[in-house]
Amino acid sequence: MYKHDFNKSVILGDAGERKLIETYSYLKSDSTDGHDMLDCRDGSSTSTIEVKTDFYDMNRTPNFFMERYSDDKTFKLGGPWRSESHNTDVFLYQFITNLKMFWFGDIPALVAELDSYISKNNPRIVEVPNIRHTTLGYKIPRHVVADLYIELDFGDILP
């Protein structure tokens, strides 16, 4: 069975964050465990951003992969649920290959919509085996949350 390489994911995720910083010089990496970046447009930290980076072509699927739990043993929150628990301001989902970003500025509304969709549709949980644990999440059709994001191309002005 294929085991996802978590270390490779971290390297790729860091590359995705670097691409954002190269494109938007006012975004700064944040070393806290609560989120990935700070928006420092006015010279100070004005908002926090959690970044989810995918490197495959988004045209391969109409879905987002929304991580629910980062660890199937401890059920540590992942994705938007983690962002909500840390009071993060923005959940940013990006497809680097397509240079596309999806800016979710209301994380509690996103989590509520995801919970509602999951409750009503009972989608299959997707297991992503890592070396030490398994990440659990859902394929969520992008159209389900389309009213909650702003779709942007890299280089567009951020909200």
DSSP file (Angstrom, degrees, kcal/mol; ACC not computed):
  #  RESIDUE AA STRUCTURE BP1 BP2  ACC     N-H-->O    O-->H-N    N-H-->O    O-->H-N    TCO  KAPPA ALPHA  PHI   PSI    X-CA   Y-CA   Z-CA
    1    1 A M              0   0    0      0, 0.0     2,-0.2     0, 0.0     0, 0.0   0.000 360.0 360.0 360.0 139.4    0.0    0.0    0.0
    2    2 A Y        -     0   0    0      1,-0.0     2,-0.5     0, 0.0     0, 0.0  -0.479 360.0-154.7 -67.7 131.0    1.2    3.5   -0.9
    3    3 A K        -     0   0    0     -2,-0.2   127,-0.2   125,-0.1     2,-0.1  -0.950  18.5-124.2-109.2 124.1    2.3    5.5    2.2
    4    4 A H        -     0   0    0    125,-4.1     2,-1.0    -2,-0.5   127,-0.4  -0.423  21.1-126.8 -64.1 137.1    2.1    9.3    1.8
    5    5 A D     >  -     0   0    0      1,-0.2     4,-1.9   125,-0.2     3,-0.2  -0.771  23.3-172.1 -91.8  99.9    5.4   11.0    2.5
    6    6 A F  H  > S+     0   0    0     -2,-1.0     4,-2.4     1,-0.2    -1,-0.2   0.879  84.2  55.9 -60.8 -40.2    4.6   13.6    5.2
    7    7 A N  H  > S+     0   0    0      1,-0.2     4,-2.1     2,-0.2    -1,-0.2   0.891 107.4  49.3 -61.2 -38.6    8.1   15.1    5.0
    8    8 A K  H  > S+     0   0    0     -3,-0.2     4,-2.6     2,-0.2    -1,-0.2   0.892 108.9  53.5 -66.0 -38.6    7.6   15.6    1.2
    9    9 A S  H  X S+     0   0    0     -4,-1.9     4,-3.2     2,-0.2    -2,-0.2   0.897 107.6  50.5 -61.7 -40.7    4.2   17.3    1.9
   10   10 A V  H  X S+     0   0    0     -4,-2.4     4,-2.7     2,-0.2    -1,-0.2   0.927 111.0  48.9 -62.8 -44.4    5.9   19.7    4.4
   11   11 A I  H  X S+     0   0    0     -4,-2.1     4,-1.9     2,-0.2    -2,-0.2   0.920 114.7  44.9 -61.6 -44.0    8.5   20.6    1.7
   12   12 A L  H  X S+     0   0    0     -4,-2.6     4,-2.3     2,-0.2    -2,-0.2   0.909 112.4  51.4 -67.3 -41.6    5.8   21.1   -0.9
   13   13 A G  H  X S+     0   0    0     -4,-3.2     4,-2.1     1,-0.2    -2,-0.2   0.911 109.7  50.1 -60.8 -42.1    3.6   23.1    1.5
   14   14 A D  H  X S+     0   0    0     -4,-2.7     4,-2.5     1,-0.2    -1,-0.2   0.882 108.6  53.0 -62.7 -37.9    6.6   25.3    2.3
   15   15 A A  H  X S+     0   0    0     -4,-1.9     4,-2.2     2,-0.2    -2,-0.2   0.893 107.6  51.6 -64.2 -39.0    7.2   25.8   -1.4
   16   16 A G  H  X S+     0   0    0     -4,-2.3     4,-1.6     2,-0.2    -2,-0.2   0.899 110.4  47.9 -63.5 -40.7    3.5   26.9   -1.8
   17   17 A E  H  X S+     0   0    0     -4,-2.1     4,-2.2     2,-0.2    -2,-0.2   0.894 109.7  52.9 -66.6 -39.9    3.9   29.4    1.0
   18   18 A R  H  X S+     0   0    0     -4,-2.5     4,-2.7     1,-0.2    -2,-0.2   0.894 105.8  54.5 -62.0 -39.0    7.2   30.7   -0.5
   19   19 A K  H  X S+     0   0    0     -4,-2.2     4,-1.7     1,-0.2    -1,-0.2   0.899 108.5  49.2 -61.6 -40.2    5.3   31.2   -3.8
   20   20 A L  H  X S+     0   0    0     -4,-1.6     4,-3.2     2,-0.2    -2,-0.2   0.925 111.8  47.7 -63.1 -44.3    2.7   33.3   -2.0
   21   21 A I  H  < S+     0   0    0     -4,-2.2    -2,-0.2     1,-0.2    -1,-0.2   0.872 110.4  52.1 -66.8 -37.2    5.5   35.4   -0.3
   22   22 A E  H  < S+     0   0    0     -4,-2.7     3,-0.3     1,-0.2    -1,-0.2   0.872 117.5  39.1 -63.9 -35.8    7.3   35.9   -3.6
   23   23 A T  H  < S+     0   0    0     -4,-1.7     2,-0.5     1,-0.3    -2,-0.2   0.852 126.7  33.4 -82.5 -37.1    4.0   37.1   -5.2
   24   24 A Y    ><  -     0   0    0     -4,-3.2     3,-2.2    -5,-0.2    -1,-0.3  -0.858  66.6-170.6-125.5  93.5    2.7   39.1   -2.2
   25   25 A S  T 3  S+     0   0    0     -2,-0.5    -1,-0.1     1,-0.3    -4,-0.1   0.681  82.9  64.8 -62.0 -18.5    5.7   40.7   -0.3
   26   26 A Y  T 3  S+     0   0    0      2,-0.1    14,-2.5    13,-0.0     2,-0.4   0.530  82.0  92.5 -84.3  -5.8    3.4   41.8    2.5
   27   27 A L  E <   -A   39   0A   0     -3,-2.2     2,-0.4    12,-0.2    12,-0.2  -0.756  61.2-168.5 -86.7 135.1    2.6   38.2    3.5
   28   28 A K  E     -A   38   0A   0     10,-2.5    10,-2.7    -2,-0.4     2,-0.1  -0.955  24.6-110.3-125.8 141.6    5.0   36.8    6.1
   29   29 A S  E     -A   37   0A   0     -2,-0.4     2,-0.5     8,-0.2     8,-0.3  -0.404  30.5-148.1 -64.0 145.7    5.5   33.3    7.4
   30   30 A D        -     0   0    0      6,-2.9     5,-0.1     2,-0.1    -1,-0.0  -0.979   9.1-158.6-120.5 130.9    4.3   32.7   10.9
   31   31 A S        +     0   0    0     -2,-0.5    -1,-0.1     3,-0.0     5,-0.1   0.451  59.2 106.5 -90.2  -0.3    6.0   30.3   13.1
   32   32 A T  S    S-     0   0    0      1,-0.1     3,-0.4     3,-0.1    -2,-0.1  -0.327  76.5-123.7 -74.2 164.4    3.1   29.7   15.5
   33   33 A D  S    S+     0   0    0      1,-0.2    -1,-0.1    -2,-0.0     3,-0.1   0.555  99.3  73.6 -82.7  -8.0    1.2   26.5   15.4
   34   34 A G  S    S-     0   0    0      1,-0.1     2,-0.3    52,-0.1    -1,-0.2   0.780 109.1 -11.0 -81.3 -27.3   -2.1   28.2   14.8
   35   35 A H        -     0   0    0     -3,-0.4    15,-0.2     1,-0.1    -1,-0.1  -0.945  57.5-119.5-162.5 176.0   -1.7   29.3   11.2
   36   36 A D  S    S+     0   0    0     13,-1.7    -6,-2.9    -2,-0.3     2,-0.3   0.816  81.0  20.3 -98.4 -35.4    0.8   29.6    8.4
   37   37 A M  E     -AB  29  49A   0     12,-2.6    12,-2.5    -8,-0.3     2,-0.4  -0.896  54.5-139.4-140.4 161.9    1.0   33.3    7.4
   38   38 A L  E     -AB  28  48A   0    -10,-2.7   -10,-2.5    -2,-0.3     2,-0.7  -0.969  18.2-137.1-120.0 139.2    0.4   36.8    8.5
   39   39 A D  E     +AB  27  47A   0      8,-2.7     7,-3.0    -2,-0.4     8,-0.9  -0.873  27.3 172.9 -93.9 112.6   -1.0   39.6    6.3
   40   40 A C    >   +     0   0    0    -14,-2.5     3,-2.0    -2,-0.7     5,-0.1  -0.211  23.9 137.8-116.3  40.1    1.1   42.6    7.0
   41   41 A R  T 3  S+     0   0    0      1,-0.3    -1,-0.2     2,-0.1     4,-0.1   0.859  77.3  44.0 -56.6 -38.8   -0.2   45.1    4.4
   42   42 A D  T 3  S-     0   0    0      2,-0.5    -1,-0.3    -3,-0.2     3,-0.1   0.253 128.9 -93.0 -93.4  15.1   -0.3   48.0    6.8
   43   43 A G  S <  S+     0   0    0     -3,-2.0     2,-0.3     1,-0.3    -2,-0.1   0.269 104.3  68.7  94.8 -11.8    3.1   47.2    8.3
   44   44 A S  S    S-     0   0    0     -5,-0.1     2,-0.7     0, 0.0    -2,-0.5  -0.866 100.0 -79.6-131.5 169.2    1.7   45.1   11.1
   45   45 A S        +     0   0    0     -2,-0.3    -5,-0.2     1,-0.2     3,-0.1  -0.573  51.7 163.3 -71.7 112.1    0.0   41.8   11.4
   46   46 A T        +     0   0    0     -7,-3.0     2,-0.3    -2,-0.7    -1,-0.2   0.720  61.8   6.3-103.5 -27.1   -3.6   42.5   10.5
   47   47 A S  E     -B   39   0A   0     -8,-0.9    -8,-2.7     2,-0.0     2,-0.3  -0.994  64.8-125.6-154.3 158.6   -4.9   39.0    9.8
   48   48 A T  E     -B   38   0A   0     -2,-0.3    42,-1.8   -10,-0.2    41,-0.5  -0.804  22.1-160.7-107.4 147.1   -3.9   35.3   10.0
   49   49 A I  E     -Bc  37  90A   0    -12,-2.5   -12,-2.6    -2,-0.3   -13,-1.7  -0.991  11.4-156.8-133.6 131.5   -3.9   32.9    7.1
   50   50 A E  E     - c   0  91A   0     40,-2.8    42,-3.2    -2,-0.4     2,-0.5  -0.929  22.3-152.3-101.6 131.4   -3.9   29.1    7.0
   51   51 A V  E     - c   0  92A   0     -2,-0.5     2,-0.5    40,-0.2    42,-0.2  -0.909  15.1-171.9-113.9 129.5   -2.6   27.8    3.6
   52   52 A K  E     - c   0  93A   0     40,-2.9    42,-3.1    -2,-0.5     2,-0.5  -0.987  15.3-165.7-114.6 122.5   -3.6   24.5    1.9
   53   53 A T  E     - c   0  94A   0     -2,-0.5     2,-0.4    40,-0.2    42,-0.2  -0.935  11.0-176.4-116.7 128.7   -1.5   23.8   -1.2
   54   54 A D  E     - c   0  95A   0     40,-2.8    42,-2.1    -2,-0.5    43,-0.4  -0.957  10.2-165.7-117.9 144.0   -2.1   21.2   -3.9
   55   55 A F        +     0   0    0     -2,-0.4     2,-0.1    40,-0.2    40,-0.1   0.454  58.9  94.1-108.3  -4.4    0.3   20.7   -6.7
   56   56 A Y  S    S-     0   0    0      1,-0.1     2,-0.4    41,-0.0    42,-0.3  -0.475  91.7 -85.9 -85.3 163.7   -1.9   18.6   -9.1
   57   57 A D    >   -     0   0    0      1,-0.2     3,-2.1    -2,-0.1     4,-0.2  -0.539  30.8-144.9 -70.0 122.4   -3.9   20.2  -11.9
   58   58 A M  G >  S+     0   0    0     -2,-0.4     3,-1.3     1,-0.3    -1,-0.2   0.696  95.1  72.2 -64.0 -18.0   -7.3   21.3  -10.4
   59   59 A N  G 3  S+     0   0    0      1,-0.2    -1,-0.3     3,-0.1    -2,-0.1   0.602  82.4  72.4 -73.3  -9.2   -8.9   20.4  -13.8
   60   60 A R  G <  S+     0   0    0     -3,-2.1    -1,-0.2     1,-0.2    -2,-0.2   0.696 110.5  19.0 -74.1 -19.0   -8.4   16.8  -12.8
   61   61 A T    <   -     0   0    0     -3,-1.3    -1,-0.2    -4,-0.2     0, 0.0  -0.997  58.8-142.1-151.5 147.3  -11.2   17.0  -10.2
   62   62 A P  S    S+     0   0    0      0, 0.0    80,-3.2     0, 0.0    81,-0.4   0.295  79.4  91.6 -88.3  10.9  -14.1   19.3   -9.3
   63   63 A N  E     -F  141   0B   0     78,-0.3     2,-0.3    79,-0.1    -2,-0.1  -0.649  64.6-142.8-111.3 158.2  -13.3   18.9   -5.6
   64   64 A F  E     -F  140   0B   0     76,-2.8    76,-2.9    -2,-0.2     2,-0.7  -0.848  25.9-130.8 -98.6 150.1  -11.3   20.3   -2.8
   65   65 A F  E     -F  139   0B   0     -2,-0.3     2,-0.8    74,-0.2    74,-0.2  -0.930  25.0-165.2 -98.3 111.6   -9.7   17.9   -0.4
   66   66 A M  E     -F  138   0B   0     72,-2.8    72,-2.1    -2,-0.7     2,-0.3  -0.864  13.0-140.1-102.1 108.8  -10.7   19.2    3.0
   67   67 A E  E     +F  137   0B   0     -2,-0.8    14,-0.5    70,-0.2    70,-0.3  -0.497  22.9 177.7 -67.9 127.1   -8.7   17.6    5.8
   68   68 A R  E    S+     0   0B   0     68,-2.6    10,-2.1     1,-0.4     2,-0.4   0.845  71.4  15.3 -96.0 -47.7  -10.8   16.8    8.8
   69   69 A Y  E     -FG 136  77B   0     67,-2.3    67,-2.9     8,-0.3    -1,-0.4  -0.997  56.6-158.5-131.0 131.3   -8.3   15.2   11.1
   70   70 A S  E    S+     0   0B   0      6,-2.6     2,-0.4    -2,-0.4     7,-0.1   0.648  88.2  33.8 -80.6 -13.6   -4.5   15.4   10.6
   71   71 A D  E  >> - G   0  76B   0      5,-0.7     4,-2.0    62,-0.1     5,-0.6  -0.947  62.4-157.9-146.8 119.1   -4.0   12.2   12.7
   72   72 A D  T  45S+     0   0    0     62,-1.6    63,-0.1    -2,-0.4    -1,-0.1   0.555  94.7  54.0 -75.1  -6.9   -6.3    9.2   12.9
   73   73 A K  T  45S+     0   0    0     61,-0.1    -1,-0.2     1,-0.0    60,-0.0   0.846 124.1  20.8 -91.9 -41.2   -4.9    8.2   16.2
   74   74 A T  T  45S-     0   0    0      2,-0.1    -2,-0.2     3,-0.0     3,-0.1   0.554  93.9-133.6-102.7 -10.9   -5.4   11.4   18.2
   75   75 A F  T  <5 -     0   0    0     -4,-2.0     2,-0.3     1,-0.2    -3,-0.2   0.884  34.7-177.2  53.9  42.0   -8.1   12.9   15.9
   76   76 A K  E   < -G   71   0B   0     -5,-0.6    -6,-2.6     1,-0.1    -5,-0.7  -0.540  33.3-103.5 -67.2 130.2   -6.2   16.2   15.9
   77   77 A L  E     -G   69   0B   0     -2,-0.3     2,-0.3    -8,-0.2    -8,-0.3  -0.186  44.5-174.8 -58.4 147.5   -8.2   18.7   13.9
   78   78 A G    >>  +     0   0    0    -10,-2.1     4,-1.3   -11,-0.2     3,-0.9  -0.838  40.7   3.5-133.6 172.6   -7.1   19.6   10.4
   79   79 A G  H 3> S-     0   0    0     -2,-0.3     4,-2.3     1,-0.2     3,-0.4  -0.080 124.9  -9.6  54.0-142.1   -8.0   21.9    7.6
   80   80 A P  H 3> S+     0   0    0      0, 0.0     4,-2.8     0, 0.0    -1,-0.2   0.820 134.6  58.9 -60.0 -32.2  -10.8   24.5    8.1
   81   81 A W  H <> S+     0   0    0     -3,-0.9     4,-2.0   -14,-0.5    -2,-0.2   0.904 108.6  45.1 -64.4 -40.6  -11.8   22.9   11.5
   82   82 A R  H  X S+     0   0    0     -4,-1.3     4,-1.4    -3,-0.4    -1,-0.2   0.921 111.9  52.5 -65.6 -44.4   -8.3   23.5   12.8
   83   83 A S  H  <>S+     0   0    0     -4,-2.3     5,-2.7     1,-0.2     3,-0.3   0.910 109.6  49.0 -58.6 -42.9   -8.3   27.0   11.4
   84   84 A E  H ><5S+     0   0    0     -4,-2.8     3,-1.6     1,-0.2    -1,-0.2   0.918 108.3  53.0 -63.4 -42.6  -11.6   27.7   13.2
   85   85 A S  H 3<5S+     0   0    0     -4,-2.0    -1,-0.2     1,-0.3    -2,-0.2   0.756 111.8  46.7 -66.2 -22.9  -10.3   26.3   16.5
   86   86 A H  T 3<5S-     0   0    0     -4,-1.4    -1,-0.3    -3,-0.3    -2,-0.2   0.298 112.1-120.0 -99.0   8.2   -7.3   28.7   16.2
   87   87 A N  T < 5 +     0   0    0     -3,-1.6    -3,-0.2     1,-0.2   -39,-0.2   0.849  48.4 175.7  55.5  36.3   -9.4   31.7   15.3
   88   88 A T      < -     0   0    0     -5,-2.7    19,-0.3    -6,-0.2    -1,-0.2  -0.472  27.1-144.1 -71.1 144.5   -7.6   32.0   12.0
   89   89 A D  S    S+     0   0    0    -41,-0.5    18,-0.4     1,-0.2     2,-0.4   0.852  74.7  27.1 -81.6 -35.9   -9.0   34.8    9.8
   90   90 A V  E     -c   49   0A   0    -42,-1.8   -40,-2.8    16,-0.1     2,-0.6  -0.988  54.7-157.4-135.6 136.2   -8.5   33.3    6.3
   91   91 A F  E     -cD  50 104A   0     13,-2.3    13,-2.5    -2,-0.4     2,-0.6  -0.971  21.2-166.8-108.0 117.6   -8.4   29.7    4.9
   92   92 A L  E     -cD  51 103A   0    -42,-3.2   -40,-2.9    -2,-0.6     2,-0.5  -0.923   6.4-169.3-113.1 115.7   -6.5   29.9    1.6
   93   93 A Y  E     -cD  52 102A   0      9,-2.4     9,-2.6    -2,-0.6     2,-0.4  -0.907  14.2-174.4-104.6 123.8   -6.7   26.9   -0.7
   94   94 A Q  E     -cD  53 101A   0    -42,-3.1   -40,-2.8    -2,-0.5     2,-0.7  -0.952  27.4-157.1-127.7 142.6   -4.3   27.1   -3.6
   95   95 A F  E >>> -cD  54 100A   0      5,-2.5     5,-1.9    -2,-0.4     4,-0.8  -0.921  14.4-169.1-109.7 100.8   -3.6   25.0   -6.7
   96   96 A I  G >45S+     0   0    0    -42,-2.1     3,-0.9    -2,-0.7   -41,-0.2   0.881  81.7  59.1 -61.4 -41.8    0.0   25.9   -7.6
   97   97 A T  G 345S+     0   0    0    -43,-0.4    -1,-0.2   -41,-0.3   -40,-0.1   0.865 115.8  35.4 -56.0 -37.3    0.0   24.2  -11.0
   98   98 A N  G <45S-     0   0    0     -3,-0.6    -1,-0.3   -42,-0.3    -2,-0.2   0.491 104.4-127.7 -94.5  -5.6   -2.9   26.4  -12.1
   99   99 A L  T <<5 +     0   0    0     -3,-0.9    55,-2.3    -4,-0.8     2,-0.4   0.905  63.3 141.0  54.2  43.8   -1.8   29.5  -10.2
  100  100 A K  E   < -DE  95 153A   0     -5,-1.9    -5,-2.5    53,-0.2     2,-0.3  -0.905  33.5-168.9-118.0 144.3   -5.3   29.7   -8.6
  101  101 A M  E     -DE  94 152A   0     51,-3.0    51,-3.0    -2,-0.4     2,-0.5  -0.964  12.8-153.6-130.8 149.4   -6.3   30.5   -5.1
  102  102 A F  E     -DE  93 151A   0     -9,-2.6    -9,-2.4    -2,-0.3     2,-0.7  -0.967  15.8-156.0-124.8 111.9   -9.6   30.2   -3.2
  103  103 A W  E     -DE  92 150A   0     47,-2.6    47,-1.5    -2,-0.5     2,-0.8  -0.800   7.4-169.8 -98.1 110.5   -9.9   32.8   -0.4
  104  104 A F  E     +DE  91 149A   0    -13,-2.5   -13,-2.3    -2,-0.7     3,-0.2  -0.881   9.3 174.2-101.2 105.9  -12.3   31.8    2.4
  105  105 A G        +     0   0    0     -2,-0.8     2,-0.4    43,-0.6    -1,-0.1   0.505  69.8  54.9 -92.2  -5.5  -12.7   34.8    4.6
  106  106 A D     >  +     0   0    0     42,-0.4     4,-2.0     1,-0.1    -1,-0.2  -0.769  60.6 174.1-129.2  86.4  -15.4   33.4    6.9
  107  107 A I  H  > S+     0   0    0     -2,-0.4     4,-2.9   -18,-0.4     5,-0.2   0.887  77.8  55.5 -65.6 -41.4  -14.0   30.2    8.3
  108  108 A P  H  > S+     0   0    0      0, 0.0     4,-2.3     0, 0.0    -1,-0.2   0.902 109.9  48.0 -58.3 -37.9  -17.0   29.5   10.7
  109  109 A A  H  > S+     0   0    0      2,-0.2     4,-2.4     1,-0.2    -2,-0.2   0.894 111.5  50.8 -67.2 -38.8  -19.3   29.7    7.7
  110  110 A L  H  X S+     0   0    0     -4,-2.0     4,-2.7     2,-0.2     5,-0.2   0.943 111.4  46.8 -62.2 -48.0  -17.1   27.4    5.8
  111  111 A V  H  X S+     0   0    0     -4,-2.9     4,-3.0     1,-0.2     5,-0.2   0.910 111.9  51.0 -62.0 -42.0  -17.0   24.9    8.6
  112  112 A A  H  X S+     0   0    0     -4,-2.3     4,-2.3    -5,-0.2    -1,-0.2   0.913 112.2  46.8 -61.5 -42.6  -20.8   25.1    9.1
  113  113 A E  H  X S+     0   0    0     -4,-2.4     4,-2.6     2,-0.2    -2,-0.2   0.901 113.4  48.4 -67.3 -40.6  -21.3   24.4    5.3
  114  114 A L  H  X S+     0   0    0     -4,-2.7     4,-2.9     2,-0.2     5,-0.2   0.937 112.0  48.7 -63.8 -46.4  -18.8   21.5    5.3
  115  115 A D  H  X S+     0   0    0     -4,-3.0     4,-2.5     1,-0.2    -2,-0.2   0.905 112.9  48.5 -60.0 -41.6  -20.5   20.0    8.4
  116  116 A S  H  X S+     0   0    0     -4,-2.3     4,-2.5    -5,-0.2     5,-0.2   0.936 112.7  47.3 -63.9 -47.3  -23.9   20.4    6.8
  117  117 A Y  H  X S+     0   0    0     -4,-2.6     4,-2.7     1,-0.2     5,-0.3   0.924 114.1  47.2 -60.3 -45.5  -22.8   18.8    3.5
  118  118 A I  H  X S+     0   0    0     -4,-2.9     4,-2.0     1,-0.2    -1,-0.2   0.909 113.0  49.1 -64.1 -42.2  -21.1   15.9    5.3
  119  119 A S  H  < S+     0   0    0     -4,-2.5    -1,-0.2    -5,-0.2    -2,-0.2   0.904 118.3  38.8 -63.7 -42.3  -24.2   15.3    7.5
  120  120 A K  H  < S+     0   0    0     -4,-2.5    -2,-0.2    -5,-0.2    -1,-0.2   0.838 128.0  30.4 -78.2 -34.4  -26.6   15.4    4.5
  121  121 A N  H  < S-     0   0    0     -4,-2.7    -3,-0.2    -5,-0.2    -2,-0.2   0.581  82.9-148.0-107.6 -12.3  -24.5   13.5    2.0
  122  122 A N     <  -     0   0    0     -4,-2.0    -4,-0.1    -5,-0.3    -3,-0.1   0.901  24.7-162.6  44.6  55.6  -22.4   11.2    4.1
  123  123 A P        -     0   0    0      0, 0.0     2,-0.1     0, 0.0    -1,-0.1  -0.300  27.6 -92.7 -67.2 154.4  -19.4   11.3    1.7
  124  124 A R        -     0   0    0      1,-0.1    15,-0.5    15,-0.1     2,-0.3  -0.433  40.9-118.9 -64.7 134.4  -16.7    8.6    2.0
  125  125 A I        -     0   0    0     -2,-0.1     2,-0.5    13,-0.1    13,-0.2  -0.598  25.0-136.8 -74.7 136.6  -13.9    9.6    4.3
  126  126 A V  E     -H  137   0B   0     11,-3.6    11,-2.0    -2,-0.3     2,-0.5  -0.841  12.7-152.6 -98.8 127.7  -10.6    9.7    2.4
  127  127 A E  E     -H  136   0B   0     -2,-0.5     9,-0.2     9,-0.2     7,-0.0  -0.874   8.6-169.6-102.1 128.1   -7.6    8.2    4.2
  128  128 A V  E     -H  135   0B   0      7,-3.1     7,-2.6    -2,-0.5     2,-0.2  -0.878  19.2-145.6-116.2  96.5   -4.2    9.5    3.3
  129  129 A P  E     -H  134   0B   0      0, 0.0  -125,-4.1     0, 0.0     5,-0.3  -0.404  19.1-175.9 -66.4 131.1   -1.7    7.1    5.0
  130  130 A N        -     0   0    0      3,-3.1  -125,-0.2  -127,-0.2  -126,-0.1  -0.552  43.0 -93.7-110.5-178.0    1.5    8.8    6.2
  131  131 A I  S    S+     0   0    0   -127,-0.4  -126,-0.1    -2,-0.2     3,-0.1   0.914 121.3  19.5 -67.1 -42.7    4.5    7.1    7.8
  132  132 A R  S    S-     0   0    0      1,-0.1     2,-0.3    -3,-0.0    -1,-0.2   0.652 133.6  -4.1-103.2 -18.7    3.4    7.5   11.4
  133  133 A H        -     0   0    0     -5,-0.1    -3,-3.1   -63,-0.1     2,-0.4  -0.893  69.8-101.1-158.7-178.4   -0.4    8.1   11.1
  134  134 A T  E     - H   0 129B   0     -2,-0.3   -62,-1.6    -5,-0.3     2,-0.3  -0.980  23.4-139.8-123.2 132.6   -3.2    8.6    8.6
  135  135 A T  E     - H   0 128B   0     -7,-2.6    -7,-3.1    -2,-0.4     2,-0.4  -0.709  19.2-153.5 -86.4 140.3   -4.8   11.9    7.6
  136  136 A L  E     +FH  69 127B   0    -67,-2.9   -68,-2.6    -2,-0.3   -67,-2.3  -0.944  28.8 132.9-118.9 137.2   -8.6   11.8    7.2
  137  137 A G  E     -FH  67 126B   0    -11,-2.0   -11,-3.6    -2,-0.4     2,-0.3  -0.916  40.3-105.7-162.7-171.8  -10.6   14.2    5.1
  138  138 A Y  E     -F   66   0B   0    -72,-2.1   -72,-2.8    -2,-0.3     2,-0.7  -0.956  19.7-124.7-132.3 146.2  -13.3   14.6    2.5
  139  139 A K  E     -F   65   0B   0    -15,-0.5   -74,-0.2    -2,-0.3   -15,-0.1  -0.845  36.2-170.2 -83.8 117.7  -13.6   15.3   -1.2
  140  140 A I  E     -F   64   0B   0    -76,-2.9   -76,-2.8    -2,-0.7     5,-0.1  -0.955  24.9-119.8-115.4 119.5  -15.9   18.3   -1.3
  141  141 A P  E >>  -F   63   0B   0      0, 0.0     3,-1.5     0, 0.0     4,-0.6  -0.343  20.1-132.6 -56.9 132.8  -17.3   19.6   -4.6
  142  142 A R  G >4 S+     0   0    0    -80,-3.2     3,-1.0     1,-0.3     4,-0.3   0.847 104.0  62.9 -58.1 -34.3  -16.1   23.1   -5.1
  143  143 A H  G >4 S+     0   0    0    -81,-0.4     3,-0.8     1,-0.2     4,-0.3   0.784  91.2  67.2 -63.9 -24.3  -19.6   24.2   -6.1
  144  144 A V  G <4 S+     0   0    0     -3,-1.5    -1,-0.2     1,-0.2     3,-0.2   0.846 115.3  26.2 -63.7 -33.9  -20.8   23.3   -2.6
  145  145 A V  G X< S+     0   0    0     -3,-1.0     3,-2.3    -4,-0.6     4,-0.5   0.174  86.6 116.6-114.0  15.9  -18.8   26.1   -1.1
  146  146 A A  G X  S+     0   0    0     -3,-0.8     3,-0.7    -4,-0.3    -1,-0.1   0.788  72.9  57.1 -59.6 -30.1  -18.6   28.5   -4.1
  147  147 A D  G 3  S+     0   0    0     -4,-0.3    -1,-0.3     1,-0.2    -2,-0.1   0.523 104.4  55.6 -78.9  -2.1  -20.6   31.2   -2.3
  148  148 A L  G <  S+     0   0    0     -3,-2.3   -43,-0.6   -39,-0.0   -42,-0.4   0.489 101.6  60.3-107.3  -6.2  -18.0   31.2    0.5
  149  149 A Y  E <   -E  104   0A   0     -3,-0.7     2,-0.5    -4,-0.5   -45,-0.2  -0.845  64.4-139.8-122.9 160.2  -14.8   31.8   -1.5
  150  150 A I  E     -E  103   0A   0    -47,-1.5   -47,-2.6    -2,-0.3     2,-0.5  -0.984  26.0-139.9-111.0 123.1  -13.2   34.4   -3.8
  151  151 A E  E     +E  102   0A   0     -2,-0.5     2,-0.3   -49,-0.2   -49,-0.2  -0.725  28.8 178.4 -87.1 129.8  -11.4   32.7   -6.7
  152  152 A L  E     -E  101   0A   0    -51,-3.0   -51,-3.0    -2,-0.5     2,-0.3  -0.934  27.2-135.1-131.5 150.8   -8.2   34.5   -7.5
  153  153 A D  E >   -E  100   0A   0     -2,-0.3     3,-2.4   -53,-0.2   -53,-0.2  -0.778  48.1 -89.5 -94.1 149.6   -5.3   34.1   -9.9
  154  154 A F  T 3  S+     0   0    0    -55,-2.3     3,-0.1    -2,-0.3    -1,-0.1  -0.408 119.4  32.4 -56.8 132.0   -1.8   34.6   -8.5
  155  155 A G  T 3  S+     0   0    0      1,-0.4    -1,-0.3    -2,-0.1     3,-0.1   0.067  88.7 123.7 102.9 -22.0   -1.0   38.3   -8.8
  156  156 A D  S <  S-     0   0    0     -3,-2.4    -1,-0.4     1,-0.1     2,-0.3  -0.313  77.2 -92.3 -62.8 154.5   -4.6   39.4   -8.3
  157  157 A I        -     0   0    0     -3,-0.1    -1,-0.1     1,-0.1    -4,-0.1  -0.540  44.9-124.1 -68.2 131.1   -5.1   41.9   -5.5
  158  158 A L              0   0    0     -2,-0.3    -1,-0.1     1,-0.1    -6,-0.0  -0.496 360.0 360.0 -77.8 147.5   -6.0   40.0   -2.3
  159  159 A P              0   0    0      0, 0.0    -1,-0.1     0, 0.0    -2,-0.1   0.513 360.0 360.0 -60.0 360.0   -9.2   40.8   -0.5
